[in-house]
Amino acid sequence: MNITPPVFLQGISSRIKNPKVSRLLMHIGFWLFWLFRTFYDIVSLYGFGYGELLFMLVYAATQIPMMYFHLYILVPRLLNSRHYLLYAIATIGLIFTYSVVNYTLLTLIPESVSSVGLSDYISQLNARYDIFEGFFTLVITYSIKYAGQVRSTQTRLLQLQRDNLTLELNALKAQINPHFLFNTLNNIYSLALRKSEKTPDMVLKLSDMMRYVLYECNAGRVALEREIQFISNYIELERIRHGEHVSINFSLTGNPKDYRIEPLLLIPIVENSFKHGINAQMEKGFVDVRLNVLNGRLQLNVLNSVPVNGSFLKEMGGIGLDNVQKRLELIYPEKHQLKIAALQNSYKVDLELNLS
């Protein structure tokens, strides 16, 4: 049974997801954590009273402005602009100013509201006592901000990569080789003129392929069975198209049920074997495609013939295999192995993919 959260909780959740609100909460959380260290030490040593509370307010009133002045004034205007000497001088001056102001304000805390121990502690301080604390605060806060910027940049780059791959995938969909499509339609037309019994089946397979590409590949990962069915239809149409003068084999072992995969991830490898194997060598060519699915691992082995002179090998790949490599690296990092080998009389592509 689905339980819908109360309306006010939904409102809070939506506000927290707002980038400005979440950023504000992160800053508040950091300062609560950061100042708690000093507060805990003071309370542990001298107890809790008005003096100890004022001590913490002084720390907050001096450290917070110092940190934001450093991050939002000195860093962007001097450090990021490569004015390193000015930045170093300004930062040193900021730390010393912080220490002097902090010391001055602490000495203004009335002894009447402070414990004896805290009063003695303050009386032993000098204007330079908190220089190290100020330096440490700036280093830590800048490190956190820099790490956040790096992560944000990486996230944007990752999104750009995904967007680019989406564009390439759309191009790949549009390309599902136009020559293949035109030739297939011509073959269907030829079969129809001869009133061949293969015509309805060929039309059905082509229709199923177009439906898969146009509609089913737009919602994230797809059932592995559908991806394999798409490949099977493609190979069958190529088999009908080329007739008996070439050897085309396709085998599937294992059980692809209950697994999902990125759409159109495998077809460029298979299409590439036909494009540079059989299509480039119309006589005595061959394509051998083997798929194995076992224990959450998929193995695709594709072997195809090459022309005798091998001149086309320089053109192998293109947007198809490049797209496959990029998508594997982005979507299946550390979960795949792709090996491509140009042999003497054949071209081989082996892909092993962890689907779990």
C-alpha positions in Angstrom: 0.0 0.0 0.0 1.4 3.4 -1.0 1.4 6.0 1.8 1.3 9.6 0.6 3.2 12.0 2.8 1.2 14.9 4.3 1.0 18.0 2.2 3.2 20.1 4.5 6.0 17.4 4.4 5.8 17.5 0.6 6.1 21.3 0.7 9.2 21.0 2.9 10.7 18.4 0.7 10.2 20.5 -2.4 11.7 23.6 -0.7 14.8 21.6 0.4 15.3 20.4 -3.2 15.5 24.1 -4.2 19.2 24.8 -5.0 19.2 28.1 -3.0 17.6 26.6 0.0 19.8 23.5 0.0 22.9 25.7 -0.4 21.8 27.8 2.6 21.2 24.7 4.7 24.6 23.4 3.8 26.3 26.6 5.0 24.3 26.6 8.2 25.1 23.0 8.8 28.8 23.6 8.3 29.0 26.5 10.7 27.0 24.6 13.4 29.5 21.8 13.1 32.6 24.0 12.8 31.8 26.3 15.8 30.6 23.3 17.9 34.2 22.2 18.2 35.2 25.3 20.1 32.0 25.5 22.0 32.4 21.9 23.2 36.0 22.6 24.3 35.0 25.8 26.2 32.0 24.2 27.9 34.1 21.1 28.8 36.8 23.2 30.5 34.8 26.1 32.1 31.1 25.0 32.2 28.2 26.7 30.5 27.2 30.3 31.3 26.6 33.7 29.7 30.4 34.3 29.4 30.9 31.0 27.5 27.9 31.9 25.2 29.4 35.4 24.5 32.7 33.7 23.8 31.1 31.6 21.0 29.2 34.6 19.7 32.5 36.5 19.3 34.0 33.6 17.4 31.0 33.4 15.1 31.0 37.2 14.6 34.7 37.2 13.5 35.2 33.8 11.8 32.1 33.9 9.5 32.8 37.4 8.0 36.5 36.5 7.6 35.7 33.2 5.8 33.1 34.8 3.4 35.4 37.8 2.6 38.2 35.3 1.7 36.0 33.1 -0.4 33.9 35.6 -2.2 36.3 38.6 -2.4 39.9 37.6 -2.2 39.7 34.3 -4.0 37.8 35.4 -7.1 39.4 38.8 -7.5 43.0 38.0 -6.7 43.7 34.2 -6.6 41.6 33.3 -9.6 42.9 36.3 -11.5 46.5 35.0 -10.8 47.5 38.0 -8.6 49.2 35.6 -6.3 51.4 38.1 -4.4 48.5 40.4 -3.7 46.4 37.5 -2.7 49.1 36.2 -0.2 49.5 39.7 1.3 45.7 40.3 1.5 45.1 36.9 3.1 47.9 37.4 5.7 46.5 40.8 6.5 43.0 39.3 6.8 44.1 36.6 9.3 46.0 39.1 11.4 43.0 41.5 11.4 40.7 38.6 12.4 43.0 37.7 15.3 43.2 41.3 16.6 39.4 41.9 16.3 38.7 38.5 17.9 41.0 39.3 20.8 39.7 42.8 21.3 36.1 41.6 21.4 36.9 38.7 23.8 38.5 41.2 26.3 35.3 43.1 26.3 33.4 40.2 27.9 32.5 41.2 31.5 34.2 39.1 34.1 30.9 39.3 36.1 29.2 36.9 33.6 32.2 34.7 33.0 33.5 31.8 35.1 36.9 32.2 36.9 38.6 29.8 34.5 37.3 31.5 31.4 38.3 35.0 32.7 41.8 33.7 33.5 42.0 32.1 30.0 41.1 35.4 28.3 43.5 37.4 30.4 46.4 35.3 29.1 45.6 35.9 25.4 47.3 38.4 23.1 46.4 39.9 19.7 48.2 37.2 17.8 46.8 34.2 19.7 44.3 33.1 17.1 46.3 33.4 13.9 46.7 29.7 13.5 43.0 29.1 14.0 42.2 31.8 11.4 44.6 30.2 8.9 43.2 26.8 9.5 39.6 28.0 9.0 40.5 29.6 5.6 42.3 26.5 4.4 39.5 24.1 5.4 36.7 26.3 4.0 38.5 26.9 0.7 39.3 23.2 0.4 35.6 22.4 0.8 34.5 25.0 -1.7 37.2 24.0 -4.2 36.2 20.3 -3.9 32.6 21.4 -4.4 33.5 23.3 -7.5 35.5 20.4 -8.9 32.5 18.1 -8.3 30.1 20.6 -9.9 32.4 20.9 -12.9 32.7 17.1 -13.2 28.9 16.8 -13.0 28.4 19.4 -15.7 31.0 17.6 -17.9 29.3 14.3 -17.3 25.9 15.9 -18.2 27.5 17.3 -21.4 28.9 13.9 -22.2 25.4 12.4 -21.7 23.9 15.0 -23.8 26.4 14.5 -26.6 25.8 10.7 -26.4 22.1 11.3 -26.6 22.6 13.3 -29.8 24.9 10.6 -31.2 22.3 8.0 -30.2 19.6 10.0 -32.0 21.9 10.2 -35.0 22.4 6.5 -34.7 18.7 5.9 -34.7 18.3 8.1 -37.7 21.1 6.3 -39.5 20.1 2.7 -38.8 21.7 2.5 -42.0 19.5 4.3 -44.6 21.1 2.1 -47.3 20.0 -0.9 -45.3 16.5 0.5 -45.1 16.3 1.4 -48.8 17.7 -1.9 -49.9 15.3 -3.7 -47.6 12.4 -1.9 -49.1 13.6 -2.6 -52.6 14.0 -6.3 -51.7 10.5 -6.3 -50.2 9.2 -4.7 -53.4 11.0 -7.3 -55.5 9.6 -10.1 -53.4 6.2 -8.6 -53.7 6.4 -8.6 -57.5 7.3 -12.3 -57.4 4.6 -12.9 -54.8 7.1 -14.5 -52.5 5.9 -16.0 -49.3 8.7 -14.2 -47.5 7.2 -10.8 -48.2 4.8 -10.5 -45.2 7.4 -11.8 -42.8 10.0 -9.3 -44.1 7.5 -6.4 -43.8 6.6 -7.5 -40.2 10.3 -7.7 -39.1 11.1 -4.3 -40.6 8.0 -2.8 -38.9 9.0 -4.3 -35.6 12.5 -2.8 -35.9 11.2 0.7 -36.7 8.7 0.5 -33.8 11.6 -0.5 -31.4 13.8 2.3 -32.6 11.2 5.1 -32.7 9.2 4.3 -29.6 10.8 1.8 -27.2 14.3 3.3 -27.1 13.2 6.6 -25.6 12.6 5.5 -22.0 16.0 4.5 -20.6 17.1 0.9 -20.5 15.0 -1.7 -22.3 14.5 -5.4 -21.9 17.4 -7.4 -23.1 15.0 -9.7 -25.0 13.8 -6.8 -27.1 17.4 -5.7 -27.9 18.2 -9.2 -29.0 15.0 -9.5 -31.0 16.0 -6.3 -32.8 19.4 -7.8 -33.7 17.8 -11.0 -34.8 15.4 -9.2 -37.1 18.2 -7.1 -38.5 20.3 -10.2 -39.2 17.3 -12.0 -40.7 16.6 -9.1 -43.1 20.3 -9.0 -44.1 20.1 -12.8 -44.7 17.1 -12.4 -47.0 18.7 -9.4 -48.7 22.0 -11.1 -49.5 20.6 -14.5 -50.4 22.8 -17.6 -50.7 26.1 -16.2 -51.9 27.2 -15.2 -48.3 27.3 -17.1 -45.0 25.4 -15.4 -42.1 25.1 -17.1 -38.8 23.5 -16.0 -35.6 23.3 -18.0 -32.3 22.0 -17.2 -28.9 22.7 -19.2 -25.7 21.6 -18.6 -22.2 18.5 -16.8 -20.8 18.2 -13.1 -21.5 15.0 -12.7 -19.4 15.0 -10.4 -16.4 17.9 -8.3 -17.7 17.8 -4.8 -19.1 20.3 -2.9 -21.3 20.9 0.5 -22.8 19.0 0.6 -26.1 20.8 0.2 -29.4 24.1 -0.6 -27.6 24.8 -3.8 -29.5 23.5 -3.1 -33.0 26.3 -0.8 -34.2 28.7 -3.8 -33.7 26.5 -6.1 -35.7 25.8 -3.5 -38.4 29.5 -2.7 -38.7 30.2 -6.3 -39.5 27.8 -6.3 -42.4 28.8 -2.9 -43.6 32.5 -3.7 -43.8 32.3 -7.4 -44.2 29.6 -8.6 -46.6 28.7 -5.3 -48.2 32.4 -4.6 -49.0 32.9 -8.1 -50.3 29.8 -9.4 -52.1 31.2 -12.8 -52.8 32.3 -15.5 -50.3 31.8 -13.1 -47.4 30.6 -14.2 -44.0 29.3 -12.8 -40.7 29.2 -14.8 -37.5 27.3 -13.3 -34.5 27.2 -15.2 -31.2 25.4 -14.0 -28.1 25.6 -15.6 -24.7 23.8 -14.5 -21.5 24.8 -16.3 -18.3 24.7 -15.3 -14.6 24.1 -11.6 -15.4 27.0 -11.4 -17.9 26.5 -10.8 -21.6 29.0 -11.9 -24.2 28.8 -10.7 -27.8 31.3 -12.1 -30.3 31.2 -10.9 -33.9 33.4 -12.1 -36.6 33.2 -11.0 -40.3 35.2 -11.4 -43.5 37.3 -8.6 -45.0 38.2 -7.8 -48.6 41.4 -9.4 -49.8 43.3 -6.1 -50.1 42.1 -5.0 -46.6 42.0 -1.3 -47.8 38.7 -0.6 -46.0 40.2 -1.3 -42.5 41.1 2.4 -42.2 37.4 3.2 -42.3 36.3 0.7 -39.7 34.4 2.1 -36.8 32.9 5.5 -37.4 30.1 6.9 -35.3 28.8 3.4 -34.6 31.7 1.8 -32.7 32.8 5.2 -31.3 29.4 5.6 -29.9 29.5 2.1 -28.4 32.9 2.8 -26.7 31.8 6.1 -25.3 28.5 4.8 -24.0 30.2 1.8 -22.4 32.8 4.0 -20.6 30.1 6.4 -19.3 27.2 4.0 -18.5 29.0 0.8 -17.7 32.4 1.9 -16.1 34.4 -1.0 -14.8 31.7 -3.3 -15.9 32.7 -4.1 -19.5 35.5 -5.3 -21.8 35.5 -4.4 -25.5 38.2 -5.9 -27.7 38.5 -5.1 -31.4 41.0 -7.0 -33.6 41.8 -6.8 -37.3 43.0 -10.2 -38.2 44.5 -11.4 -41.5 41.3 -12.3 -43.3 38.7 -11.2 -40.8 37.6 -8.6 -38.3 36.7 -9.5 -34.7 34.8 -7.6 -32.0 34.3 -9.2 -28.5 32.2 -7.5 -25.9 31.7 -8.7 -22.3 29.2 -6.8 -20.3 28.1 -7.1 -16.6 24.3 -6.5 -16.6 23.8 -7.0 -12.9 
